[in-house]
Amino acid sequence: MKISLGCKPLAIPSPVWVIGSYGSCAQPNIMVASWGSICCTTPACVAVSLKVSRATYANIVEHQAFTVSVPSRDFLFETDFIGNVSGVSVNKFSATGLTAVRSNVVDAPYVQEFPLIMECSLLHMLEIGSHTQFIGQVMDVKAEEEVLGENGLPSAEKISPLIGSAGERAYYSIGKWLGQAQLVNNWLAENLFTCERLADGADIDFGNLEFGNLPLVTPDCFKARKS
Ligand SMILES: Cc1cc2nc3c(=O)[nH]c(=O)nc-3n(C[C@H](O)[C@H](O)[C@H](O)COP(=O)(O)O)c2cc1C
């Protein structure tokens, strides 16, 4: 039975991102943001939502830029610290021993020790309520070579990012690899004709299966997959 928990933004899991920005005297600062996500493919954009009280808020407005550094689980304690003290009172790079690197594409610093970086130019700001959403256009992505998978793109397993659980206010690490996205296409291509309810000799282009284009799929196919 589902229990109603009321009006809460409990999207679980959430990212644990470290947002880099410069203060007015070019002082590099970092904060943690979990209210964030990919928000557009073209142009490539990510969004983070910040309270106006964050030093990072004014920094981004002034410099029209921010970076997203993705910490690996090895940096749990540094990350938690970065998310609990303000750059107004503490130089978080000095305090943690992390290294600020000036981006070569936007006016913001990133964290050298973290394996994946997105360097963003401020595209839009949307005042929502308690938080303002900052939409950043990704001008470059930088990744440590050792976190790249066989296809040359970052592998979640190799990055081993921290993951947030909003309601619990807790950190997790990632679980095991389950399969490639669109794995259902390959599975259907291999097993479609074993599903009892499918019409014999159906003319299906297996190279072009789309979710909206699968009239022969029934719940039995999915049950068969699990058994
Ligand atoms: C796990 C975690 C997630 C957080 N997510 C956000 C967030 O999405 N937006 C926000 O405004 N503050 C968030 N915070 C709080 C800020 O990181 C924190 O207030 C920080 O001290 C602000 O630093 P600054 O004043 O130097 O910008 C989060 C803190 C933690 C620990």
The ligand as an SDF file (V2000), in Angstrom:
LIG
                    3D

 31 33  0  0  0  0  0  0  0  0999 V2000
   24.3570   17.0680    0.0290 C   0  0  0  0  0  0  0  0  0  0  0  0
   24.0790   18.5550   -0.0400 C   0  0  0  0  0  0  0  0  0  0  0  0
   23.3230   19.0360   -1.0790 C   0  0  0  0  0  0  0  0  0  0  0  0
   23.0510   20.4110   -1.1800 C   0  0  0  0  0  0  0  0  0  0  0  0
   22.3010   20.8720   -2.2410 N   0  0  0  0  0  0  0  0  0  0  0  0
   22.0510   22.1960   -2.3380 C   0  0  0  0  0  0  0  0  0  0  0  0
   21.3220   22.7090   -3.4510 C   0  0  0  0  0  0  0  0  0  0  0  0
   20.9580   21.9750   -4.3860 O   0  0  0  0  0  0  0  0  0  0  0  0
   21.0580   24.0370   -3.4780 N   0  0  0  0  0  0  0  0  0  0  0  0
   21.4650   24.8880   -2.4920 C   0  0  0  0  0  0  0  0  0  0  0  0
   21.1890   26.1020   -2.5680 O   0  0  0  0  0  0  0  0  0  0  0  0
   22.1900   24.4430   -1.4350 N   0  0  0  0  0  0  0  0  0  0  0  0
   22.5070   23.1280   -1.3420 C   0  0  0  0  0  0  0  0  0  0  0  0
   23.2700   22.6670   -0.3120 N   0  0  0  0  0  0  0  0  0  0  0  0
   23.7740   23.6040    0.7000 C   0  0  0  0  0  0  0  0  0  0  0  0
   25.0120   24.3780    0.2360 C   0  0  0  0  0  0  0  0  0  0  0  0
   25.9870   23.5370   -0.3620 O   0  0  0  0  0  0  0  0  0  0  0  0
   25.6410   25.0770    1.4520 C   0  0  0  0  0  0  0  0  0  0  0  0
   24.7090   25.9980    1.9910 O   0  0  0  0  0  0  0  0  0  0  0  0
   26.9550   25.7610    1.1570 C   0  0  0  0  0  0  0  0  0  0  0  0
   27.5540   26.0830    2.3970 O   0  0  0  0  0  0  0  0  0  0  0  0
   26.8230   27.0280    0.3280 C   0  0  0  0  0  0  0  0  0  0  0  0
   28.1220   27.5120    0.0970 O   0  0  0  0  0  0  0  0  0  0  0  0
   28.4230   29.0000   -0.3860 P   0  0  0  0  0  0  0  0  0  0  0  0
   27.7230   29.9560    0.5670 O   0  0  0  0  0  0  0  0  0  0  0  0
   29.9240   29.0870   -0.2980 O   0  0  0  0  0  0  0  0  0  0  0  0
   27.9110   29.1380   -1.7790 O   0  0  0  0  0  0  0  0  0  0  0  0
   23.5580   21.3090   -0.2030 C   0  0  0  0  0  0  0  0  0  0  0  0
   24.3350   20.8050    0.8480 C   0  0  0  0  0  0  0  0  0  0  0  0
   24.6120   19.4370    0.9240 C   0  0  0  0  0  0  0  0  0  0  0  0
   25.4580   18.9040    2.0380 C   0  0  0  0  0  0  0  0  0  0  0  0
  1  2  1  0
  2  3  1  0
  2 30  2  0
  3  4  2  0
  4  5  1  0
  4 28  1  0
  5  6  2  0
  6  7  1  0
  6 13  1  0
  7  8  2  0
  7  9  1  0
  9 10  1  0
 10 11  2  0
 10 12  1  0
 12 13  2  0
 13 14  1  0
 14 15  1  0
 14 28  1  0
 15 16  1  0
 16 17  1  0
 16 18  1  0
 18 19  1  0
 18 20  1  0
 20 21  1  0
 20 22  1  0
 22 23  1  0
 23 24  1  0
 24 25  2  0
 24 26  1  0
 24 27  1  0
 28 29  2  0
 29 30  1  0
 30 31  1  0
M  END
$$$$
